[in-house]
C-alpha cells in the first residue's frame, strides 16, 4: 500500500475508457502523479470489453457517452459476467442532474465522477473503489467456496438417492419376483405343450409321407389312409389347431410382461445425472405403476387418467419416479389398513391422473384408504415420522416427496384427506426448467414409507 495514499494498493490496475483523448491524458496524469497506480487507456466500449476479457483489470473508470457500446451498457455486461462483476466501475457523467446520476446507478455502476475532473475527487473515488475491489475479491472467494460445497452436497445427495432407490427395489423384491415368476411359469407351460404338440405333429407328418408314397405306387393305399387317420386321431389335430395359436399368444404375452417388469426395474434403478430434461410423464407413470403392481393388486384396482396432448415435463425423471412410487405404495398400504379395520374383502381404488393448464403440470394420486387424521396430517412431511408398524415403513416416503417436488422442482403439494374415506395428493410441477433449491430447502434424503 502507498503510504502517501492511505487506502490505495499500489498493485491495482485501472482501465480508463473515454473517446476524448485529452480526457484520457488528464486521467493518466492524475493517476500517475497522485496515486502511482498502473493504467490502461482505450477509446470505446467494445475495445474496453476486449481488455476486460484479457483480465488483470481491478477498477474501471469510463465515460457514459462512448461510441458504440456506451458506459451504461458496458457496466451491464460486466455485472452479468461471472468474474467481471467483481470489478468496481466508476462512470463519468458531464452533469449533476438527478436523472443522470440515477442512470449511472441503474446500470449497476459502483460510483460516479462529474466533469470537470478534480484530483481530490478522483482520489476519493479510487480509494472507495479499491476498498470495494478487496471486498469483491473476498466475496468471490467465499462464493466459490459455497459453490464447491453445493457441488459436493449435490454429489452426496445423488449418491444417497441412488442408494435409496436400490433400497426401495429391495423392499419390493419379493413382489417383483412373484410378478416375474407368474408369466415365466405360463411361458414354460406353453412351451412344454408346444414341445409335445410338435412330436404329435411329427407322427402325423410321417403318416402323410406314407400316404404320398402309396399314391406313387410304393405302398398300400388303404393301409396308408388308415395310418394317417390313426395319427390324426392320436394327435387330436382339431384340439392342436385351436390350442397352438393360444399357446403362442400366451407365451409372447408372458415374455412381454417379463420384459416390461425388467425394463421398469432398469429405468427406476438407473443412477442418472439428476439433470432436468424433457420427459414423458405417461411413460413415467406406466413404468412406476408396473414396478409397484404387486403392492396394490391384491387390495386395489389401479386407474390411470392422462389428459390428451400432455406436454413434456421438464424434470429430474428418476426423482419423479421415486416420489410417485412412494405415493402408490402408501396408497396401497392405506387401503389395506382400511380393509383390515373394517373386516371386509371389498377392494379399494387408486387413481393416478395427470393434466396441464398450459403452464404447470399436475399429477395426483388418490386412494380410498383409511385417510389421514388432522393431527397426523400436520407432520406427514417430517423425516422419520411414521404411523406404520415396524418393518412396514421408515417414515421417509413423504419426506422425499417434499424434497423432490418442493425442494428440487420448486413445485407444491396439496393434501386432501378424510378419515375413513381416503386421501388425494396433488403435485404441481412448474413448467420450464425450475431452479434447483438451495441447501436449506432440500430437507432430508428419505426412503419409502410414511
C-alpha positions in Angstrom: 0.0 0.0 0.0 1.3 3.5 -0.9 1.9 5.4 2.4 1.4 8.7 0.7 -2.0 7.5 -0.4 -3.6 5.6 2.5 -6.3 3.2 1.4 -4.9 2.6 -2.1 -3.0 -0.5 -3.1 -0.1 0.2 -5.5 -0.6 -3.1 -7.4 -4.0 -2.2 -8.7 -4.6 -1.6 -12.5 -7.2 0.9 -13.7 -8.8 0.7 -17.1 -9.6 4.2 -18.4 -12.3 4.4 -21.1 -13.1 7.7 -22.9 -13.3 8.8 -26.6 -11.8 12.2 -25.7 -8.0 11.8 -25.9 -7.4 14.9 -23.8 -9.6 13.4 -21.0 -7.6 10.2 -21.2 -4.3 12.2 -20.9 -5.7 14.1 -17.9 -6.8 10.9 -16.1 -3.5 9.1 -16.9 -1.5 12.1 -15.5 -3.6 12.3 -12.3 -3.3 8.6 -11.7 0.5 8.6 -12.3 1.2 11.6 -10.1 -1.4 11.3 -7.4 -1.8 7.5 -6.9 1.1 5.8 -8.8 -1.5 3.2 -10.0 -1.0 1.3 -13.3 -3.4 2.2 -16.0 -4.6 1.2 -19.5 -6.4 3.5 -21.8 -8.9 2.8 -24.6 -11.3 5.0 -26.6 -14.5 2.9 -26.9 -16.7 0.4 -25.1 -16.0 -2.6 -27.4 -12.3 -2.2 -27.0 -12.7 -1.9 -23.3 -14.7 -5.1 -23.2 -11.8 -6.9 -25.0 -9.3 -5.5 -22.5 -11.6 -6.7 -19.6 -11.8 -10.2 -21.1 -7.9 -10.4 -21.1 -8.0 -10.0 -17.3 -5.8 -8.1 -15.0 -8.1 -5.1 -14.5 -9.0 -4.1 -11.0 -11.0 -0.9 -11.4 -12.8 0.7 -14.5 -13.3 4.4 -15.0 -15.4 5.0 -18.0 -17.3 7.9 -19.6 -21.1 7.3 -20.1 -21.1 8.7 -23.6 -19.0 6.3 -25.5 -19.3 5.5 -29.2 -21.0 2.1 -30.0 -21.3 0.4 -26.6 -21.9 3.3 -24.1 -20.7 3.3 -20.5 -24.0 2.0 -19.1 -24.1 -0.9 -21.4 -20.5 -1.8 -20.6 -21.4 -1.9 -16.9 -24.5 -4.1 -17.5 -22.4 -6.6 -19.4 -19.7 -6.6 -16.7 -22.3 -7.2 -13.9 -23.7 -10.1 -15.9 -20.3 -11.7 -16.2 -19.2 -14.3 -13.6 -15.8 -12.7 -12.9 -16.1 -9.1 -14.2 -19.0 -8.4 -11.8 -16.3 -8.2 -9.1 -14.5 -5.3 -10.9 -15.7 -1.9 -9.4 -16.9 0.6 -12.1 -16.8 4.4 -11.8 -18.8 6.2 -14.5 -18.0 9.7 -15.6 -21.0 12.0 -16.3 -21.0 15.5 -17.6 -23.8 16.8 -15.3 -25.0 16.5 -11.8 -28.7 16.2 -12.8 -30.6 13.6 -10.8 -31.7 11.7 -13.9 -28.0 11.4 -15.0 -27.0 10.1 -11.5 -29.9 7.7 -11.5 -28.9 6.3 -14.9 -25.4 5.7 -13.5 -26.6 3.5 -10.6 -29.4 1.9 -12.5 -26.8 0.5 -14.9 -25.0 -1.1 -11.9 -22.1 1.3 -11.5 -20.4 1.4 -8.1 -19.7 5.2 -8.1 -19.6 8.3 -10.4 -17.4 11.3 -11.3 -18.6 14.5 -12.8 -16.8 16.7 -15.2 -14.6 18.6 -14.8 -12.5 16.1 -13.0 -10.8 17.3 -9.8 -7.8 15.5 -8.4 -9.1 15.2 -4.9 -12.5 13.8 -6.0 -10.8 11.3 -8.3 -8.5 10.2 -5.4 -11.5 9.8 -3.1 -13.4 7.7 -5.7 -10.3 5.5 -6.2 -10.0 4.8 -2.5 -13.6 3.8 -2.3 -13.2 1.6 -5.5 -10.1 -0.1 -4.1 -11.9 -1.0 -0.9 -14.8 -2.3 -3.0 -12.3 -4.4 -5.0 -11.0 -6.0 -1.8 -14.5 -6.8 -0.6 -15.5 -8.1 -4.0 -12.5 -10.4 -4.1 -13.3 -11.7 -0.7 -16.9 -12.2 -1.7 -15.8 -14.1 -4.9 -13.6 -16.4 -2.8 -16.4 -17.1 -0.4 -18.8 -17.6 -3.4 -16.5 -20.1 -4.9 -16.2 -22.0 -1.6 -20.0 -22.0 -1.4 -20.3 -23.3 -5.0 -17.9 -26.1 -4.2 -19.8 -27.0 -1.1 -23.0 -27.1 -3.0 -21.5 -29.3 -5.7 -20.2 -31.7 -3.0 -23.7 -31.7 -1.4 -25.4 -32.4 -4.7 -23.0 -35.3 -5.4 -23.7 -36.7 -1.9 -27.4 -36.3 -2.4 -27.3 -38.1 -5.8 -25.4 -41.0 -4.3 -27.8 -41.2 -1.3 -30.9 -41.0 -3.6 -29.4 -43.8 -5.7 -28.9 -46.0 -2.6 -32.5 -45.2 -1.6 -33.8 -46.3 -5.0 -32.0 -49.6 -4.7 -33.4 -49.9 -1.1 -36.9 -49.3 -2.5 -36.4 -52.0 -5.1 -35.1 -54.3 -2.3 -38.3 -53.7 -0.3 -40.4 -54.6 -3.4 -38.1 -57.5 -4.4 -40.5 -60.3 -3.2 -43.4 -58.8 -5.1 -41.3 -58.2 -8.2 -40.0 -61.8 -8.1 -43.7 -63.0 -7.9 -44.7 -60.7 -10.8 -41.9 -62.2 -12.9 -42.5 -65.8 -11.8 -46.1 -65.9 -12.8 -45.6 -65.0 -16.5 -42.5 -67.1 -16.6 -44.4 -70.1 -15.4 -47.1 -70.0 -18.0 -44.4 -69.3 -20.7 -42.8 -72.5 -19.6 -46.1 -74.4 -19.5 -47.0 -73.3 -23.0 -43.5 -74.1 -24.4 -43.8 -77.7 -22.9 -47.2 -78.0 -24.5 -45.8 -76.9 -27.9 -42.9 -79.4 -27.5 -45.4 -82.3 -27.1 -47.6 -81.0 -29.9 -44.5 -80.9 -32.2 -43.9 -84.7 -31.6 -47.6 -85.4 -32.2 -47.5 -83.5 -35.5 -44.3 -85.2 -36.5 -46.1 -88.5 -36.3 -48.9 -87.1 -38.5 -46.2 -85.9 -40.9 -44.8 -89.4 -41.1 -48.3 -90.7 -41.9 -48.6 -88.1 -44.7 -45.3 -89.2 -46.2 -46.6 -92.9 -46.2 -49.8 -91.8 -48.0 -47.7 -89.8 -50.5 -45.5 -92.9 -51.2 -48.7 -95.1 -51.6 -50.0 -92.6 -54.1 -46.9 -93.1 -56.1 -47.4 -96.8 -56.1 -44.8 -97.5 -53.4 -47.2 -98.9 -50.8 -50.7 -99.9 -49.9 -53.1 -97.0 -50.2 -55.7 -98.4 -47.8 -53.1 -99.0 -45.1 -51.6 -95.5 -45.6 -55.0 -93.9 -45.3 -55.7 -95.9 -42.1 -52.3 -94.9 -40.7 -53.0 -91.2 -41.4 -56.4 -91.3 -39.8 -54.9 -93.0 -36.7 -52.1 -90.5 -36.4 -54.6 -87.6 -36.7 -56.8 -89.1 -34.0 -53.8 -89.7 -31.7 -52.6 -86.2 -32.2 -56.1 -84.7 -31.9 -55.5 -82.3 -34.8 -58.6 -80.3 -34.1 -57.5 -79.7 -30.5 -54.0 -78.7 -31.6 -55.3 -76.3 -34.2 -57.3 -74.5 -31.5 -54.7 -74.6 -28.7 -51.4 -73.9 -30.5 -52.2 -70.3 -31.6 -53.4 -69.6 -28.0 -50.2 -71.1 -26.5 -48.1 -69.0 -28.8 -50.0 -65.9 -27.9 -49.8 -66.6 -24.2 -46.1 -67.3 -24.4 -45.5 -64.0 -26.2 -47.6 -62.1 -23.6 -45.6 -63.7 -20.8 -42.3 -62.6 -22.4 -43.6 -59.1 -22.9 -44.8 -59.0 -19.3 -41.3 -60.1 -18.0 -39.6 -57.6 -20.3 -41.8 -54.7 -19.1 -41.0 -55.5 -15.5 -37.3 -55.8 -16.1 -37.4 -52.5 -18.1 -39.3 -50.8 -15.3 -36.6 -52.0 -12.8 -33.8 -50.8 -15.0 -35.5 -47.4 -15.5 -36.1 -47.0 -11.8 -32.7 -48.1 -10.6 -30.7 -46.2 -13.3 -28.4 -43.7 -11.5 -29.0 -40.9 -13.9 -27.5 -37.4 -13.7 -30.1 -35.5 -11.7 -30.3 -33.0 -14.6 -33.7 -31.7 -15.6 -34.8 -32.6 -19.1 -38.0 -33.1 -21.1 -39.7 -36.3 -20.0 -42.8 -38.2 -21.0 -45.0 -38.3 -17.8 -47.1 -41.1 -19.3 -44.1 -43.3 -19.5 -43.0 -42.4 -16.0 -46.5 -43.4 -14.7 -46.5 -46.6 -16.7 -43.1 -47.9 -15.6 -43.6 -46.9 -12.0 -47.0 -48.5 -11.6 -45.6 -51.6 -13.2 -42.9 -51.8 -10.6 -45.4 -51.3 -7.7 -48.1 -53.7 -9.1 -47.6 -56.4 -6.6 -48.1 -53.9 -3.7 -51.6 -52.9 -4.8 -53.0 -55.7 -7.0 -54.4 -57.7 -4.0 -56.1 -54.7 -2.4 -57.0 -52.2 -5.1 -57.7 -51.6 -8.8 -55.5 -49.0 -10.5 -57.0 -46.4 -12.8 -54.8 -44.1 -14.9 -56.2 -40.9 -16.4 -53.8 -38.9 -18.5 -55.0 -35.8 -20.3 -54.6 -35.8 -24.1 -51.8 -33.7 -25.6 -50.0 -33.6 -22.2 -46.8 -31.6 -22.8 -43.3 -32.9 -21.9 -42.4 -32.4 -18.3 -39.1 -30.7 -17.6 -37.9 -32.6 -14.6 -35.4 -35.0 -12.9 -37.1 -38.2 -14.2 -35.5 -40.5 -11.7 -36.6 -38.4 -8.7 -40.2 -38.1 -10.0 -40.4 -41.9 -10.4 -39.2 -42.3 -6.8 -41.7 -39.8 -5.5 -44.6 -41.4 -7.5 -43.6 -44.9 -6.3 -43.8 -43.8 -2.7 -47.3 -42.4 -3.2 -48.5 -45.6 -4.9 -47.1 -47.8 -2.2 -48.5 -45.6 0.6 -51.9 -45.6 -1.1 -51.9 -49.4 -1.2 -50.9 -49.6 2.5 -53.7 -47.2 3.4 -56.3 -49.3 1.5 -55.0 -52.5 3.1 -55.3 -50.9 6.6 -58.9 -49.9 5.9 -59.8 -53.4 4.7 -58.3 -54.8 7.9 -60.0 -52.4 10.2 -63.4 -52.9 8.5 -63.0 -56.6 8.3 -64.3 -56.6 4.7 -63.0 -58.0 1.4 -64.1 -55.2 -0.9 -61.2 -53.9 -3.0 -60.2 -50.2 -2.9 -59.2 -48.0 -5.8 -56.0 -46.0 -6.6 -56.4 -43.3 -9.3 -53.4 -41.6 -10.9 -54.2 -38.5 -13.0 -52.1 -36.1 -15.0 -53.0 -32.9 -16.6 -51.7 -29.4 -17.6 -53.1 -25.9 -17.6 -50.7 -24.9 -20.3 -48.0 -23.7 -17.9 -47.8 -26.1 -14.9 -48.3 -29.9 -14.8 -50.5 -31.5 -12.2 -50.0 -35.1 -11.0 -52.4 -36.6 -8.5 -52.6 -39.9 -6.7 -56.0 -40.6 -5.0 -56.9 -43.6 -2.8 -59.9 -45.0 -1.0 -57.8 -45.9 2.0 -58.1 -45.2 5.7 -57.4 -41.5 5.4 -55.1 -39.2 7.5 -56.2 -37.7 10.8 -55.6 -33.9 11.1 -53.1 -34.3 13.9 -51.1 -36.7 11.7 -51.5 -34.6 8.5 -49.5 -31.8 10.0 -46.5 -34.0 10.4 -46.5 -36.2 7.3 -43.6 -34.5 5.6 -41.3 -34.8 8.7 -38.4 -37.2 8.1 -38.7 -40.4 10.1 -42.3 -39.7 11.2 -44.5 -42.8 10.7 -47.7 -44.3 11.9 -47.0 -47.7 10.4 -45.9 -50.8 12.2 -42.2 -51.7 12.4 -41.0 -53.1 9.1 -43.8 -51.5 7.1 -42.2 -48.1 6.5 -39.4 -46.0 7.7 -41.2 -42.6 7.8 -39.3 -41.0 4.8 -41.5 -41.6 1.8 -43.4 -38.3 2.0 -40.2 -36.5 3.1 -38.6 -37.5 -0.2 -41.7 -36.5 -2.0 -41.5 -33.0 -0.4 -37.7 -32.9 -1.2 -38.3 -33.7 -4.9 -41.4 -31.6 -5.6 -40.9 -28.5 -3.4 -37.2 -28.5 -3.0 -35.7 -29.6 -6.3 -38.5 -28.7 -8.7 -40.0 -25.6 -6.9 -43.5 -27.1 -7.1 -46.1 -27.5 -4.5 -48.1 -30.3 -2.8 -51.7 -30.3 -1.8 -53.2 -33.0 0.5 -56.9 -33.6 0.9 -57.9 -36.4 3.3 -60.9 -37.6 5.2 -60.7 -40.2 7.8 -62.2 -43.4 6.6 -62.7 -42.2 3.0 -59.3 -41.7 1.5 -56.6 -39.3 0.5 -55.6 -37.3 -2.5 -52.1 -36.0 -3.1 -51.9 -33.3 -5.9 -48.4 -32.4 -7.1 -47.9 -29.1 -9.1 -44.8 -29.1 -11.2 -43.9 -25.7 -12.8 -43.4 -25.5 -16.5 -39.9 -24.8 -17.8 -36.6 -25.6 -16.1 -37.3 -24.8 -12.5 -34.2 -23.6 -10.5 -32.7 -26.0 -8.0 -33.4 -25.2 -4.4 -30.7 -24.0 -2.0 -29.4 -26.4 0.6 -31.7 -25.0 3.3 -34.8 -26.1 1.4 -33.9 -29.6 0.2 -34.5 -31.3 3.5 -33.6 -34.9 4.2 -33.0 -37.7 1.7 -35.7 -40.1 2.7 -36.7 -43.6 1.7 -40.0 -45.3 1.1 -42.9 -45.4 3.5 -44.8 -42.9 5.7 
